Amino acid sequence: MPRPTAAQLAYGSCAVIFSTLAMLLLSQTSSGAGIAVIAVAALLLGLLVAMTVPMPKRTPIPAQRPATDIAPPRPATVRREPVREPTAH
């Protein structure tokens, strides 16, 4: 199973946080059982949101050429300025 992407983690976390807040504020529950139901529902909603975010498509890796086909690197050319002799005044 592939690892979740950063977008999936962010969307899922935001869905859990905001849906929990909204359900707690709208239901005005104070019982432990009600809070537990809301927490489980928010986690399920966050999981659903995270799983529906599209996964990035993998690009195929191009085939490697054998080392005999690759030309050796050329040495770097260094441009040197001529040294000027100091003039006497």
NORZIGI-V712907 format. One record per backbone hydrogen bond with DSSP energy under -1.0 kcal/mol. NH is the residue of the N-H (numbers start at 1). CO is the residue of the C=O. Records with the same first field share a line. If there is no record, write none. Layout:
# NORZIGI-V712907
NH = CO + CO
This chain:
# NORZIGI-V712907
9 = 5
10 = 6
11 = 7
12 = 8
13 = 9
14 = 10
15 = 11
16 = 12
17 = 13
18 = 14
19 = 15
20 = 16
21 = 17
22 = 18
23 = 19
24 = 20
25 = 21
26 = 22
27 = 23
28 = 24
35 = 31
36 = 32
37 = 33
38 = 34
39 = 35
40 = 36
41 = 37
42 = 38
43 = 39
44 = 40
45 = 41
46 = 42
47 = 43
48 = 44
49 = 45
50 = 46
51 = 47
52 = 48
69 = 66
